[in-house]
């Protein structure tokens, strides 16, 4: 899914011929099945005679569109159950991986009659197969350090294919989980993908032990910087590296977080770039010792960087399949061949005599280098809540950051507020207020804010009247509280909240008697149930769009549920 989405989003502009060739190859490798017709723009052009889902499939095929050859039309529930069981025995034999079977009512007229809930259509249901389980060898247990300093043991296993991909690593969460699973290094272990996605070690096959296995124990020191690991407060299960300022793994993780979609959403600033900026092989002194220097980066700093390619979860260097050596990458260089005029007309001997070699190269900044600096420039004026999230303050996620930004309007106002004033903001509370105060008490944290400000980062919302005010007054949702839950077509989770706030409303994270509307899509859970219990109007994606653009007046009686 990620490969398909990334390939389709690629742009052709400013790409070299080689990059365009790779792009075409990647797109050509994608395949497509058309599963249905989402809507007819004009009912008068609906193809005559199409009254069933199977008829739609036939029409699509006649139009020359690729349809799945595995679709069946069955006459009874018993046949459906039997088909699901049969395909479960052979579901790895298809040309693509499947994790279940979708059963649909064939007659289209019944689709309209049955309708849909806010979560899903009533005329279709999915049956998911149990996750595949395999056996493999546990080669080692290592420890990775995350951006918050948390030390997480993970299993290193003999690579094995499971549920459509090759797996060689899986998290073991913490030392208590390792003990509870009872696994030893050298064990044969049972592996599956939880939800057919996340690799999970279930336990050891004890009867296959031969006595060579050995017990694992949690290391005393951080594997990245050597600082002694410890629980940060009494009762903590997790051990952490307290060297937050300069532990390479933590700095790398924080820089990657800054570029994430939930924070500043900086294109190019992902795991590879974060590792290159904080842990390069060349130069010896990394461009970023902490994130404070992020907005001071220059093209001259970026171009020479050579970095080891690291695993996104563990930070371990990845090895070249052929040489067995660490894989190096020069992410910010573009190498162009440069030859003197007329060199192609000379013989090999003449070229050698003239000192012309085939490896004459001109090193220029890569597209990624230029994009990174341009994206960082744009990030300086991102909304205040995104900047707050990017600071990596414990417990301050998008919901709390929005509440703080909406109430105070500037970072200075947040810093000047007392813990009691912070805690009174709805969506914040005492824990987050305490976390904010503790974060700003650290000198190198304040240095991040100050250096970003000097570099041009805007720490205030333009037009905000100050603490207790609202930058969007008089919007179509002024005074209304809206909760968005599930997957709303046309909106990301953050996008839905931004739409509510931009319209002057309050984007709440929970449903209560004070909630005016709940926008619910597929995957909505307890919030939808609570809304129905309280009799709060529930909107689908289309109705939600009307609400945030026109206000409640745009929701005609016919459009309300």
C-alpha positions as CSV (number, residue, x, y, z in Angstrom):
1,X,0.0,0.0,0.0
2,X,2.8,2.4,0.9
3,X,4.7,1.6,-2.3
4,X,1.6,2.2,-4.4
5,X,0.7,5.5,-2.8
6,X,4.3,6.7,-2.9
7,X,4.7,5.8,-6.5
8,X,1.5,7.5,-7.6
9,X,2.4,10.7,-5.7
10,X,5.8,11.1,-7.4
11,X,6.3,14.2,-9.5
12,X,8.3,14.2,-12.8
13,X,9.6,17.8,-12.6
14,X,13.2,18.4,-11.8
15,X,14.2,14.8,-12.1
16,X,17.1,13.5,-14.1
17,X,16.6,11.0,-16.9
18,X,17.8,8.2,-14.7
19,X,15.3,9.2,-12.0
20,X,12.5,9.4,-14.6
21,X,13.4,5.9,-15.8
22,X,13.3,4.5,-12.3
23,X,10.0,6.2,-11.8
24,X,8.5,4.7,-14.9
25,X,9.8,1.3,-13.9
26,X,8.2,1.6,-10.5
27,X,4.9,2.7,-11.9
28,X,4.9,0.0,-14.5
29,X,5.4,-2.6,-11.8
30,X,2.1,-1.7,-10.2
31,X,-1.0,-3.7,-11.0
32,X,-4.7,-2.7,-10.5
33,X,-8.0,-4.4,-9.9
34,X,-11.1,-2.3,-10.3
35,X,-13.7,-3.4,-7.6
36,X,-16.7,-1.3,-8.5
37,X,-18.2,2.0,-9.6
38,X,-18.3,4.5,-6.8
39,X,-20.9,6.8,-8.3
40,X,-22.6,7.8,-11.6
41,X,-22.3,11.5,-12.3
42,X,-25.5,11.3,-14.2
43,X,-28.0,8.4,-13.6
44,X,-29.3,8.7,-17.1
45,X,-26.0,7.3,-18.5
46,X,-26.0,4.3,-16.2
47,X,-25.2,1.3,-18.3
48,X,-28.5,-0.5,-19.1
49,X,-29.2,-3.9,-17.5
50,X,-26.7,-3.4,-14.6
51,X,-28.7,-4.4,-11.6
52,X,-26.1,-6.5,-9.7
53,X,-22.6,-6.2,-8.4
54,X,-21.6,-9.1,-10.6
55,X,-23.1,-7.2,-13.5
56,X,-20.9,-4.2,-12.6
57,X,-17.8,-6.5,-12.7
58,X,-18.8,-7.8,-16.1
59,X,-19.3,-4.3,-17.5
60,X,-16.0,-3.2,-16.1
61,X,-14.3,-6.1,-17.9
62,X,-16.1,-5.3,-21.1
63,X,-14.8,-1.7,-20.9
64,X,-11.3,-3.2,-20.8
65,X,-10.6,-2.6,-17.1
66,X,-8.9,-5.2,-15.0
67,X,-11.1,-7.1,-12.6
68,X,-10.3,-9.8,-10.1
69,X,-10.6,-13.3,-11.6
70,X,-11.4,-14.7,-8.1
71,X,-14.9,-13.2,-7.7
72,X,-17.7,-15.7,-7.2
73,X,-21.5,-15.4,-7.1
74,X,-23.0,-17.8,-4.6
75,X,-26.6,-18.7,-3.8
76,X,-26.7,-19.3,-0.1
77,X,-25.0,-18.5,3.2
78,X,-23.9,-22.1,3.4
79,X,-22.0,-21.8,0.1
80,X,-20.4,-18.6,1.3
81,X,-19.2,-20.2,4.6
82,X,-17.8,-23.2,2.6
83,X,-16.1,-20.9,0.1
84,X,-14.4,-18.9,2.9
85,X,-13.2,-22.1,4.5
86,X,-11.8,-23.4,1.2
87,X,-10.0,-20.2,0.3
88,X,-8.6,-20.1,3.8
89,X,-6.8,-23.3,3.1
90,X,-5.3,-21.8,-0.1
91,X,-5.1,-18.1,0.5
92,X,-1.4,-18.0,0.1
93,X,-1.8,-19.4,-3.4
94,X,-3.2,-16.3,-5.0
95,X,-1.0,-14.0,-7.1
96,X,-1.2,-11.4,-4.3
97,X,-1.5,-11.7,-0.5
98,X,-5.0,-11.5,1.1
99,X,-5.9,-11.3,4.7
100,X,-9.6,-12.2,4.3
101,X,-12.7,-12.4,2.2
102,X,-15.3,-9.7,1.5
103,X,-18.9,-10.9,1.1
104,X,-21.3,-8.5,-0.7
105,X,-25.1,-8.6,-1.4
106,X,-25.2,-8.9,-5.2
107,X,-28.4,-7.0,-6.0
108,X,-27.7,-3.3,-6.2
109,X,-31.3,-2.3,-5.3
110,X,-30.8,-3.9,-1.9
111,X,-27.6,-1.8,-1.4
112,X,-29.8,1.3,-1.3
113,X,-32.4,-0.4,0.9
114,X,-29.9,-1.7,3.4
115,X,-28.0,1.6,3.5
116,X,-25.0,2.0,5.8
117,X,-24.0,2.9,9.3
118,X,-21.5,5.6,10.0
119,X,-18.9,2.9,10.1
120,X,-19.6,0.7,7.1
121,X,-22.2,-0.4,4.5
122,X,-24.8,-2.9,5.7
123,X,-24.6,-4.8,2.4
124,X,-21.0,-5.9,2.8
125,X,-18.9,-7.6,5.5
126,X,-15.3,-8.8,5.7
127,X,-14.1,-12.0,7.2
128,X,-10.5,-11.9,8.4
129,X,-8.4,-15.1,8.5
130,X,-6.3,-15.9,11.6
131,X,-2.7,-14.6,11.2
132,X,-0.2,-17.0,9.8
133,X,2.3,-18.5,12.3
134,X,5.8,-19.7,11.5
135,X,8.8,-21.0,13.3
136,X,12.2,-19.4,13.1
137,X,15.5,-19.1,15.1
138,X,16.0,-16.4,17.7
139,X,19.6,-15.3,16.9
140,X,19.9,-12.5,19.4
141,X,18.1,-10.0,21.6
142,X,19.3,-6.4,21.2
143,X,18.2,-3.1,22.6
144,X,17.2,0.0,20.7
145,X,16.9,3.5,22.1
146,X,13.9,5.7,21.1
147,X,13.5,9.5,20.9
148,X,12.3,9.6,24.5
149,X,15.3,7.5,25.7
150,X,13.2,4.4,26.2
151,X,15.3,1.2,26.0
152,X,13.3,-1.4,24.0
153,X,14.6,-5.0,23.5
154,X,13.9,-6.5,20.1
155,X,14.4,-9.9,18.6
156,X,16.9,-10.6,15.8
157,X,15.8,-13.7,14.0
158,X,16.7,-15.8,11.1
159,X,14.9,-14.1,8.2
160,X,11.6,-15.9,7.3
161,X,8.7,-15.0,5.1
162,X,5.4,-14.5,6.9
163,X,2.1,-12.9,5.6
164,X,3.6,-11.6,2.5
165,X,7.0,-10.2,3.6
166,X,10.3,-11.3,5.0
167,X,10.7,-10.6,8.7
168,X,14.0,-10.7,10.7
169,X,13.2,-8.4,13.7
170,X,10.3,-7.9,16.1
171,X,9.9,-5.8,19.2
172,X,9.9,-7.4,22.6
173,X,8.7,-4.2,24.3
174,X,10.5,-4.4,27.7
175,X,12.4,-6.8,29.9
176,X,9.3,-8.0,31.7
177,X,7.8,-9.1,28.4
178,X,10.9,-11.0,27.5
179,X,10.7,-12.8,30.8
180,X,7.0,-13.5,30.4
181,X,7.5,-15.0,26.9
182,X,10.2,-17.2,28.3
183,X,12.4,-17.0,25.2
184,X,16.1,-17.7,25.2
185,X,18.7,-16.7,22.7
186,X,19.1,-19.7,20.3
187,X,15.4,-20.8,20.8
188,X,13.1,-21.8,17.9
189,X,10.3,-19.2,18.3
190,X,6.8,-18.9,17.0
191,X,6.3,-15.7,14.9
192,X,3.3,-14.1,13.5
193,X,2.1,-10.7,12.3
194,X,-0.4,-9.2,14.7
195,X,-3.2,-7.9,12.5
196,X,-1.2,-9.2,9.6
197,X,1.0,-6.2,10.0
198,X,3.2,-6.0,13.1
199,X,5.7,-8.9,13.7
200,X,5.2,-10.5,17.0
201,X,7.1,-13.2,18.8
202,X,4.6,-15.4,20.6
203,X,7.0,-17.7,22.5
204,X,9.5,-20.5,22.4
205,X,9.1,-24.0,21.1
206,X,10.5,-25.5,24.3
207,X,10.6,-29.1,23.1
208,X,13.2,-28.1,20.4
209,X,15.8,-26.9,22.9
210,X,19.1,-28.7,22.8
211,X,20.9,-27.0,25.7
212,X,22.9,-24.5,23.7
213,X,20.3,-21.7,24.4
214,X,21.2,-18.9,26.8
215,X,19.3,-16.4,28.9
216,X,19.2,-12.7,28.0
217,X,19.6,-9.9,30.4
218,X,19.0,-6.2,30.0
219,X,22.2,-4.2,29.5
220,X,23.2,-1.8,32.2
221,X,24.3,1.0,29.8
222,X,22.8,2.7,26.8
223,X,24.1,0.9,23.6
224,X,24.3,4.2,21.8
225,X,26.1,6.5,24.2
226,X,27.2,4.4,27.2
227,X,25.1,6.2,29.8
228,X,23.7,4.0,32.6
229,X,20.1,3.1,32.0
230,X,17.6,3.7,34.8
231,X,13.9,4.0,35.6
232,X,13.0,7.7,35.5
233,X,10.5,7.4,38.3
234,X,9.5,4.9,40.9
235,X,7.3,2.1,39.5
236,X,8.4,2.5,35.9
237,X,8.6,-0.7,34.0
238,X,10.7,0.8,31.2
239,X,14.3,1.7,31.5
240,X,15.5,4.9,29.8
241,X,18.8,6.6,28.8
242,X,18.9,9.9,30.8
243,X,21.3,11.5,28.4
244,X,18.5,13.2,26.5
245,X,20.6,16.1,25.2
246,X,23.3,14.2,23.3
247,X,22.5,10.5,23.1
248,X,22.7,10.0,19.3
249,X,19.7,7.7,19.1
250,X,17.5,10.3,21.0
251,X,18.7,13.2,18.9
252,X,18.1,11.2,15.7
253,X,14.6,10.2,16.9
254,X,13.7,13.8,17.8
255,X,14.8,15.2,14.5
256,X,12.8,12.5,12.6
257,X,9.8,13.4,14.8
258,X,10.1,17.1,13.9
259,X,9.8,16.2,10.2
260,X,6.8,13.8,10.7
261,X,3.3,14.6,9.5
262,X,2.0,15.1,13.0
263,X,4.6,17.7,13.7
264,X,6.1,20.1,11.1
265,X,5.5,17.8,8.1
266,X,8.8,18.5,6.5
267,X,9.3,16.7,3.2
268,X,12.6,14.7,3.0
269,X,13.2,14.9,6.8
270,X,12.5,11.3,7.5
271,X,14.5,8.5,9.1
272,X,17.4,8.5,6.5
273,X,17.8,12.2,6.6
274,X,17.6,12.4,10.4
275,X,20.4,9.7,10.6
276,X,22.5,11.5,8.1
277,X,22.3,14.8,9.9
278,X,22.9,13.4,13.4
279,X,25.1,10.3,12.9
280,X,27.1,10.7,9.6
281,X,30.3,8.8,8.8
282,X,31.5,12.0,7.2
283,X,32.1,14.7,8.5
284,X,33.3,13.6,12.0
285,X,31.3,16.4,13.6
286,X,27.6,16.0,12.7
287,X,25.7,19.0,11.4
288,X,23.2,18.5,14.2
289,X,24.5,17.8,17.7
290,X,21.0,18.7,18.9
291,X,17.9,19.9,17.1
292,X,18.7,23.5,18.0
293,X,20.7,23.9,14.8
294,X,18.0,22.5,12.5
295,X,17.0,25.8,11.0
296,X,20.6,27.0,10.6
297,X,21.6,24.2,8.1
298,X,23.2,25.3,4.9
299,X,23.8,23.7,1.6
300,X,27.6,23.6,2.3
301,X,26.9,21.5,5.4
302,X,24.7,19.1,3.6
303,X,26.6,18.2,0.4
304,X,29.6,16.4,1.9
305,X,27.6,14.2,4.2
306,X,28.0,10.4,3.9
307,X,25.8,8.3,6.2
308,X,25.3,4.7,7.1
309,X,21.8,3.4,6.2
310,X,20.1,2.3,9.4
311,X,17.1,0.3,10.3
312,X,14.1,2.5,11.0
313,X,13.0,0.7,14.2
314,X,16.3,-0.3,15.8
315,X,18.9,2.2,14.5
316,X,21.2,-0.7,13.6
317,X,23.3,-0.3,10.5
318,X,22.1,-2.2,7.5
319,X,24.6,-4.3,5.7
320,X,25.2,-4.6,1.9
321,X,23.9,-8.0,0.6
322,X,26.9,-8.5,-1.5
323,X,29.9,-7.2,0.5
324,X,28.5,-7.7,4.1
325,X,29.8,-4.1,4.9
326,X,27.7,-1.3,6.2
327,X,25.7,0.4,3.5
328,X,26.8,4.1,2.9
329,X,24.7,6.7,1.3
330,X,25.4,10.3,0.1
331,X,21.8,11.7,0.3
332,X,22.6,15.3,-0.5
333,X,24.9,14.8,-3.5
334,X,24.2,14.7,-7.2
335,X,27.1,13.4,-9.3
336,X,27.3,14.6,-12.9
337,X,29.8,13.4,-15.5
338,X,31.7,16.3,-17.0
339,X,34.0,15.8,-20.1
340,X,35.9,18.3,-22.2
341,X,34.4,19.2,-25.6
342,X,35.2,16.7,-28.4
343,X,36.3,14.0,-26.0
344,X,34.0,11.4,-27.7
345,X,35.9,11.8,-31.0
346,X,39.3,10.9,-29.5
347,X,40.7,7.5,-29.4
348,X,41.4,5.8,-26.0
349,X,45.1,6.5,-26.4
350,X,44.5,10.2,-27.2
351,X,42.2,10.5,-24.2
352,X,44.8,9.0,-21.9
353,X,47.5,11.3,-23.4
354,X,45.2,14.3,-22.8
355,X,44.5,13.2,-19.2
356,X,40.8,12.7,-20.0
357,X,39.2,10.0,-17.8
358,X,35.7,8.6,-17.8
359,X,35.3,9.4,-14.2
360,X,35.4,13.2,-14.4
361,X,32.7,14.2,-12.0
362,X,31.0,17.4,-10.9
363,X,29.4,17.1,-7.4
364,X,26.3,19.4,-7.0
365,X,23.5,19.5,-4.4
366,X,20.9,16.9,-4.8
367,X,17.2,17.6,-5.2
368,X,16.7,16.3,-1.6
369,X,19.2,18.9,-0.3
370,X,17.4,21.8,-2.0
371,X,14.0,20.4,-1.0
372,X,15.0,20.0,2.6
373,X,16.2,23.6,3.0
374,X,13.1,24.9,1.1
375,X,10.8,22.9,3.4
376,X,12.6,24.1,6.5
377,X,12.0,27.6,5.4
378,X,8.3,27.0,5.0
379,X,8.2,25.3,8.4
380,X,9.2,28.5,10.1
381,X,5.6,29.8,9.6
382,X,3.7,26.6,10.4
383,X,0.8,26.8,12.9
384,X,1.9,27.2,16.5
385,X,0.4,23.9,17.5
386,X,2.7,22.1,15.1
387,X,5.7,23.9,16.4
388,X,4.7,22.8,20.0
389,X,4.4,19.2,18.9
390,X,7.8,19.4,17.2
391,X,9.5,20.3,20.5
392,X,9.1,16.7,21.7
393,X,7.6,17.7,25.1
394,X,6.3,14.7,26.9
395,X,2.5,14.2,26.8
396,X,2.1,17.2,24.4
397,X,0.6,15.7,21.3
398,X,-1.6,17.4,18.6
399,X,-4.7,17.6,20.8
400,X,-3.0,19.3,23.8
401,X,-0.9,21.5,21.4
402,X,-4.0,22.7,19.7
403,X,-5.6,23.6,22.9
404,X,-2.6,25.5,24.1
405,X,-2.1,27.3,20.9
406,X,-5.8,28.2,20.6
407,X,-5.9,29.5,24.2
408,X,-2.6,31.3,24.6
409,X,-1.7,32.3,21.0
410,X,2.1,32.4,21.5
411,X,4.9,30.5,23.1
412,X,5.8,33.4,25.3
413,X,2.3,33.4,26.8
414,X,2.6,29.6,27.4
415,X,6.0,30.0,29.1
416,X,4.7,32.9,31.3
417,X,1.7,30.9,32.4
418,X,1.7,29.2,35.8
419,X,1.1,25.4,36.0
420,X,-2.4,26.2,37.5
421,X,-3.2,28.4,34.5
422,X,-2.0,25.8,32.0
423,X,-4.0,23.0,33.7
424,X,-7.2,25.0,33.5
425,X,-7.1,24.9,29.7
426,X,-9.5,22.2,28.5
427,X,-7.5,19.3,27.0
428,X,-4.4,20.1,29.0
429,X,-4.7,19.2,32.7
430,X,-2.2,18.9,35.5
431,X,0.0,16.2,34.0
432,X,0.7,18.1,30.8
433,X,1.0,21.4,32.7
434,X,3.7,19.8,34.9
435,X,5.5,18.4,31.8
436,X,5.5,21.8,30.2
437,X,7.1,23.5,33.2
438,X,9.7,20.7,33.6
439,X,10.6,21.0,29.9
440,X,11.1,24.8,30.0
441,X,13.2,24.4,33.2
442,X,16.0,22.7,31.1
443,X,18.5,25.2,29.7
444,X,19.2,23.3,26.5
445,X,15.5,23.1,25.8
446,X,15.2,26.9,26.0
447,X,18.2,27.1,23.7
448,X,16.3,25.2,21.0
449,X,13.4,27.7,21.2
450,X,15.8,30.7,21.2
451,X,17.9,29.5,18.2
452,X,14.8,28.6,16.2
453,X,13.5,32.1,16.9
454,X,16.7,33.8,15.7
455,X,16.5,31.6,12.6
456,X,13.0,33.0,11.9
457,X,10.6,30.5,13.4
458,X,7.3,32.3,14.2
459,X,6.3,31.4,17.8
460,X,3.0,33.3,17.7
461,X,-0.3,33.0,15.9
462,X,-0.9,36.1,13.7
463,X,-3.9,38.0,14.9
464,X,-4.4,36.1,18.1
465,X,-5.7,38.5,20.8
466,X,-3.8,36.8,23.7
467,X,-4.5,34.3,26.5
468,X,-8.2,33.3,26.6
469,X,-8.9,34.7,23.1
470,X,-9.6,32.9,19.9
471,X,-7.9,33.8,16.6
472,X,-10.9,32.6,14.6
473,X,-13.9,34.5,16.0
474,X,-17.2,34.8,14.1
475,X,-16.6,31.6,12.1
476,X,-19.4,29.4,11.0
477,X,-18.8,27.0,13.9
478,X,-18.3,29.8,16.5
479,X,-19.4,28.4,19.9
480,X,-19.9,24.8,18.7
481,X,-18.0,21.7,19.8
482,X,-17.4,19.0,17.2
483,X,-15.8,15.6,17.5
484,X,-14.3,13.8,14.5
485,X,-13.8,10.1,14.7
486,X,-13.0,7.2,12.3
487,X,-11.8,7.7,8.7
488,X,-13.5,10.7,7.1
489,X,-13.1,10.6,3.3
490,X,-11.1,13.6,2.1
491,X,-9.6,14.4,5.6
492,X,-6.7,13.1,7.6
493,X,-7.3,13.0,11.3
494,X,-5.4,16.2,11.8
495,X,-7.0,17.7,8.8
496,X,-10.5,17.2,10.2
497,X,-9.5,18.9,13.4
498,X,-7.9,21.8,11.5
499,X,-11.1,22.2,9.5
500,X,-13.1,22.5,12.7
501,X,-10.8,25.0,14.3
502,X,-10.4,27.1,11.1
503,X,-14.2,27.4,11.1
504,X,-14.1,28.8,14.6
505,X,-15.3,25.7,16.4
506,X,-13.8,23.6,19.1
507,X,-12.3,20.2,18.1
508,X,-12.9,18.0,21.1
509,X,-11.3,14.6,21.6
510,X,-14.2,13.1,23.6
511,X,-18.0,13.0,23.3
512,X,-20.0,14.6,26.1
513,X,-23.3,16.4,26.6
514,X,-21.5,19.6,25.5
515,X,-20.8,18.1,22.1
516,X,-22.9,19.6,19.3
517,X,-21.9,17.3,16.4
518,X,-20.0,14.1,15.8
519,X,-18.4,13.4,12.4
520,X,-17.9,9.7,12.0
521,X,-16.4,7.5,9.3
522,X,-15.4,3.9,9.0
523,X,-13.5,2.8,12.1
524,X,-15.4,5.0,14.5
525,X,-15.8,3.2,17.8
526,X,-16.9,4.1,21.3
527,X,-17.3,7.8,20.4
528,X,-19.9,7.0,17.9
529,X,-21.8,4.7,20.3
530,X,-21.6,7.5,23.0
531,X,-23.0,10.1,20.5
532,X,-25.9,7.8,19.6
533,X,-26.6,7.1,23.3
534,X,-26.7,10.9,24.0
535,X,-28.7,11.7,20.8
536,X,-26.0,13.9,19.3
537,X,-26.3,14.4,15.5
538,X,-23.8,12.1,13.7
539,X,-22.5,13.3,10.3
540,X,-20.8,11.5,7.5
541,X,-17.8,13.0,5.6
542,X,-20.0,14.9,3.1
543,X,-22.2,16.4,5.8
544,X,-19.1,17.3,7.8
545,X,-17.8,19.3,4.8
546,X,-21.0,21.2,4.7
547,X,-20.8,21.9,8.4
548,X,-17.3,23.3,8.4
549,X,-17.9,25.4,5.2
550,X,-21.5,26.6,5.7
551,X,-22.2,26.0,9.3
552,X,-25.3,24.3,10.8
553,X,-27.5,26.3,8.5
554,X,-26.1,24.4,5.6
555,X,-27.4,21.1,7.0
556,X,-30.9,20.9,5.7
557,X,-33.4,18.7,7.5
558,X,-33.1,16.1,4.7
559,X,-29.3,16.0,5.0
560,X,-29.3,15.3,8.8
561,X,-29.3,11.7,10.0
